Amino acid sequence: MLGEFGVLLGQASGGQSGSDFSGAPSWLHPFLNEPMAIMIVGGILALILLRLMFKS
């Protein structure tokens, strides 16, 4: 799952070459340009943590 997300992230950052955030790593540009992406990733991480908690 994380591998697929990394591929999507790489494709997204490849299309953000004209970004204003020249100081940030290229893979961070989609997050800086898209606040929704931060919330989506946070939700995914929360779901993973919940599943790990309920497994034990």
VOTORPA-68323 format. One record per residue: x, y, z of N, C-alpha, C, O in turn; residue number from 1. Coordinates in Angstrom, 3 decimals. Example, Ala and Ser with C-alpha at 12.3 -4.5 7.8 and 13.67 -1.06 7.14 Angstrom:
BEGIN
+----------+----------+----------+----------+----------+----------+----------+----------+----------+----------+----------+----------+-----+
|      n_x |      n_y |      n_z |     ca_x |     ca_y |     ca_z |      c_x |      c_y |      c_z |      o_x |      o_y |      o_z | num |
+----------+----------+----------+----------+----------+----------+----------+----------+----------+----------+----------+----------+-----+
|   13.190 |   -5.690 |    7.800 |   12.300 |   -4.500 |    7.800 |   13.200 |   -3.300 |    7.800 |   14.236 |   -3.319 |    8.465 |   1 |
|   12.850 |   -2.250 |    7.080 |   13.670 |   -1.060 |    7.140 |   12.900 |    0.030 |    7.870 |   13.409 |    1.138 |    8.039 |   2 |
+----------+----------+----------+----------+----------+----------+----------+----------+----------+----------+----------+----------+-----+
***
This chain:
BEGIN
+----------+----------+----------+----------+----------+----------+----------+----------+----------+----------+----------+----------+-----+
|      n_x |      n_y |      n_z |     ca_x |     ca_y |     ca_z |      c_x |      c_y |      c_z |      o_x |      o_y |      o_z | num |
+----------+----------+----------+----------+----------+----------+----------+----------+----------+----------+----------+----------+-----+
|    0.841 |   -1.204 |    0.000 |    0.000 |    0.000 |    0.000 |    0.875 |    1.253 |    0.000 |    0.645 |    2.176 |   -0.781 |   1 |
|    1.883 |    1.282 |    0.881 |    2.747 |    2.455 |    0.930 |    3.577 |    2.564 |   -0.339 |    3.908 |    3.667 |   -0.775 |   2 |
|    3.920 |    1.410 |   -0.939 |    4.686 |    1.446 |   -2.186 |    3.878 |    2.092 |   -3.294 |    4.393 |    2.925 |   -4.040 |   3 |
|    2.598 |    1.708 |   -3.407 |    1.743 |    2.312 |   -4.429 |    1.612 |    3.810 |   -4.186 |    1.644 |    4.603 |   -5.127 |   4 |
|    1.464 |    4.190 |   -2.926 |    1.335 |    5.610 |   -2.598 |    2.600 |    6.367 |   -2.983 |    2.533 |    7.502 |   -3.455 |   5 |
|    3.760 |    5.727 |   -2.777 |    5.017 |    6.370 |   -3.153 |    5.097 |    6.600 |   -4.648 |    5.605 |    7.628 |   -5.096 |   6 |
|    4.590 |    5.634 |   -5.437 |    4.603 |    5.791 |   -6.894 |    3.692 |    6.953 |   -7.288 |    4.065 |    7.787 |   -8.114 |   7 |
|    2.497 |    7.005 |   -6.695 |    1.580 |    8.107 |   -7.002 |    2.200 |    9.442 |   -6.617 |    2.067 |   10.433 |   -7.335 |   8 |
|    2.875 |    9.455 |   -5.481 |    3.499 |   10.683 |   -5.012 |    4.601 |   11.117 |   -5.971 |    4.754 |   12.305 |   -6.256 |   9 |
|    5.373 |   10.142 |   -6.468 |    6.431 |   10.471 |   -7.421 |    5.864 |   11.046 |   -8.697 |    6.421 |   11.997 |   -9.246 |  10 |
|    4.748 |   10.481 |   -9.190 |    4.128 |   10.998 |  -10.400 |    3.611 |   12.422 |  -10.164 |    3.744 |   13.292 |  -11.024 |  11 |
|    3.018 |   12.644 |   -8.982 |    2.477 |   13.965 |   -8.677 |    3.594 |   15.000 |   -8.601 |    3.459 |   16.103 |   -9.132 |  12 |
|    4.702 |   14.646 |   -7.939 |    5.785 |   15.612 |   -7.783 |    6.461 |   15.877 |   -9.126 |    7.016 |   16.956 |   -9.334 |  13 |
|    6.421 |   14.906 |  -10.038 |    7.011 |   15.115 |  -11.355 |    6.276 |   16.200 |  -12.119 |    6.878 |   16.904 |  -12.929 |  14 |
|    4.978 |   16.343 |  -11.871 |    4.197 |   17.354 |  -12.574 |    4.216 |   18.702 |  -11.880 |    3.582 |   19.645 |  -12.353 |  15 |
|    4.929 |   18.814 |  -10.772 |    4.949 |   20.061 |  -10.008 |    6.284 |   20.790 |  -10.179 |    6.746 |   21.467 |   -9.261 |  16 |
|    6.903 |   20.650 |  -11.355 |    8.255 |   21.200 |  -11.527 |    8.257 |   22.724 |  -11.427 |    9.268 |   23.316 |  -11.048 |  17 |
|    7.140 |   23.363 |  -11.762 |    7.097 |   24.819 |  -11.719 |    6.601 |   25.348 |  -10.391 |    5.906 |   26.363 |  -10.345 |  18 |
|    6.947 |   24.677 |   -9.317 |    6.421 |   25.041 |   -8.001 |    7.216 |   26.193 |   -7.393 |    8.372 |   26.426 |   -7.746 |  19 |
|    6.572 |   26.908 |   -6.473 |    7.240 |   28.020 |   -5.793 |    8.115 |   27.540 |   -4.642 |    8.973 |   28.280 |   -4.160 |  20 |
|    7.901 |   26.303 |   -4.200 |    8.605 |   25.813 |   -3.020 |    9.937 |   25.208 |   -3.427 |   10.115 |   23.992 |   -3.344 |  21 |
|   10.875 |   26.039 |   -3.865 |   12.151 |   25.528 |   -4.367 |   13.019 |   24.995 |   -3.227 |   13.907 |   24.176 |   -3.464 |  22 |
|   12.776 |   25.448 |   -1.995 |   13.605 |   24.997 |   -0.885 |   13.201 |   23.623 |   -0.377 |   14.003 |   22.931 |    0.249 |  23 |
|   11.954 |   23.220 |   -0.644 |   11.475 |   21.933 |   -0.146 |   11.828 |   20.812 |   -1.121 |   12.005 |   21.059 |   -2.313 |  24 |
|   11.929 |   19.578 |   -0.615 |   12.170 |   18.434 |   -1.509 |   11.033 |   18.300 |   -2.519 |    9.889 |   18.646 |   -2.227 |  25 |
|   11.353 |   17.802 |   -3.694 |   10.348 |   17.735 |   -4.762 |    9.165 |   16.867 |   -4.361 |    8.037 |   17.137 |   -4.774 |  26 |
|    9.404 |   15.821 |   -3.556 |    8.290 |   14.947 |   -3.193 |    7.348 |   15.605 |   -2.197 |    6.259 |   15.087 |   -1.949 |  27 |
|    7.748 |   16.748 |   -1.614 |    6.879 |   17.451 |   -0.674 |    5.973 |   18.463 |   -1.365 |    4.991 |   18.920 |   -0.779 |  28 |
|    6.295 |   18.815 |   -2.605 |    5.532 |   19.865 |   -3.277 |    4.033 |   19.587 |   -3.363 |    3.243 |   20.505 |   -3.144 |  29 |
|    3.604 |   18.353 |   -3.673 |    2.149 |   18.128 |   -3.726 |    1.473 |   18.414 |   -2.394 |    0.338 |   18.890 |   -2.365 |  30 |
|    2.167 |   18.126 |   -1.278 |    1.560 |   18.387 |    0.029 |    1.484 |   19.885 |    0.299 |    0.494 |   20.369 |    0.849 |  31 |
|    2.521 |   20.617 |   -0.084 |    2.535 |   22.054 |    0.168 |    1.504 |   22.761 |   -0.704 |    0.933 |   23.772 |   -0.295 |  32 |
|    1.267 |   22.237 |   -1.894 |    0.310 |   22.865 |   -2.803 |   -1.114 |   22.409 |   -2.522 |   -2.065 |   23.086 |   -2.914 |  33 |
|   -1.278 |   21.283 |   -1.855 |   -2.602 |   20.688 |   -1.691 |   -2.856 |   20.334 |   -0.227 |   -2.506 |   19.234 |    0.199 |  34 |
|   -3.454 |   21.234 |    0.554 |   -3.708 |   20.947 |    1.971 |   -4.571 |   19.701 |    2.169 |   -4.438 |   19.010 |    3.179 |  35 |
|   -5.463 |   19.409 |    1.201 |   -6.301 |   18.218 |    1.324 |   -5.451 |   16.959 |    1.379 |   -5.809 |   15.999 |    2.061 |  36 |
|   -4.329 |   16.951 |    0.669 |   -3.470 |   15.766 |    0.652 |   -2.956 |   15.472 |    2.058 |   -2.828 |   14.310 |    2.443 |  37 |
|   -2.663 |   16.520 |    2.823 |   -2.169 |   16.317 |    4.192 |   -3.247 |   15.637 |    5.033 |   -2.954 |   14.730 |    5.811 |  38 |
|   -4.501 |   16.079 |    4.872 |   -5.579 |   15.486 |    5.654 |   -5.831 |   14.049 |    5.221 |   -6.115 |   13.189 |    6.054 |  39 |
|   -5.727 |   13.783 |    3.910 |   -5.935 |   12.413 |    3.425 |   -4.877 |   11.486 |    4.003 |   -5.189 |   10.399 |    4.489 |  40 |
|   -3.610 |   11.929 |    3.945 |   -2.531 |   11.099 |    4.482 |   -2.714 |   10.902 |    5.983 |   -2.495 |    9.807 |    6.501 |  41 |
|   -3.114 |   11.958 |    6.676 |   -3.356 |   11.838 |    8.117 |   -4.451 |   10.826 |    8.414 |   -4.343 |   10.048 |    9.362 |  42 |
|   -5.509 |   10.837 |    7.603 |   -6.590 |    9.872 |    7.782 |   -6.119 |    8.450 |    7.553 |   -6.492 |    7.541 |    8.295 |  43 |
|   -5.287 |    8.250 |    6.515 |   -4.764 |    6.908 |    6.232 |   -3.907 |    6.423 |    7.400 |   -4.031 |    5.280 |    7.840 |  44 |
|   -3.040 |    7.303 |    7.897 |   -2.185 |    6.918 |    9.023 |   -3.030 |    6.597 |   10.256 |   -2.723 |    5.657 |   10.988 |  45 |
|   -4.087 |    7.369 |   10.489 |   -4.947 |    7.109 |   11.638 |   -5.626 |    5.751 |   11.497 |   -5.733 |    5.009 |   12.473 |  46 |
|   -6.088 |    5.418 |   10.286 |   -6.721 |    4.116 |   10.069 |   -5.739 |    2.989 |   10.329 |   -6.089 |    1.987 |   10.952 |  47 |
|   -4.493 |    3.151 |    9.849 |   -3.481 |    2.114 |   10.070 |   -3.229 |    1.937 |   11.561 |   -3.136 |    0.811 |   12.051 |  48 |
|   -3.119 |    3.056 |   12.285 |   -2.875 |    2.967 |   13.734 |   -4.045 |    2.283 |   14.445 |   -3.834 |    1.468 |   15.344 |  49 |
|   -5.277 |    2.612 |   14.044 |   -6.437 |    1.986 |   14.675 |   -6.435 |    0.481 |   14.435 |   -6.712 |   -0.297 |   15.349 |  50 |
|   -6.122 |    0.068 |   13.202 |   -6.118 |   -1.365 |   12.894 |   -5.048 |   -2.075 |   13.715 |   -5.272 |   -3.185 |   14.198 |  51 |
|   -3.887 |   -1.442 |   13.876 |   -2.823 |   -2.066 |   14.677 |   -3.246 |   -2.183 |   16.139 |   -2.953 |   -3.179 |   16.800 |  52 |
|   -3.943 |   -1.150 |   16.641 |   -4.365 |   -1.182 |   18.039 |   -5.390 |   -2.294 |   18.273 |   -5.336 |   -2.979 |   19.294 |  53 |
|   -6.321 |   -2.478 |   17.333 |   -7.370 |   -3.472 |   17.537 |   -6.881 |   -4.888 |   17.258 |   -7.517 |   -5.856 |   17.676 |  54 |
|   -5.752 |   -5.018 |   16.551 |   -5.201 |   -6.360 |   16.315 |   -4.671 |   -6.959 |   17.598 |   -4.852 |   -8.150 |   17.849 |  55 |
|   -4.011 |   -6.140 |   18.424 |   -3.350 |   -6.682 |   19.623 |   -4.352 |   -7.000 |   20.736 |   -3.959 |   -7.461 |   21.807 |  56 |
+----------+----------+----------+----------+----------+----------+----------+----------+----------+----------+----------+----------+-----+
***
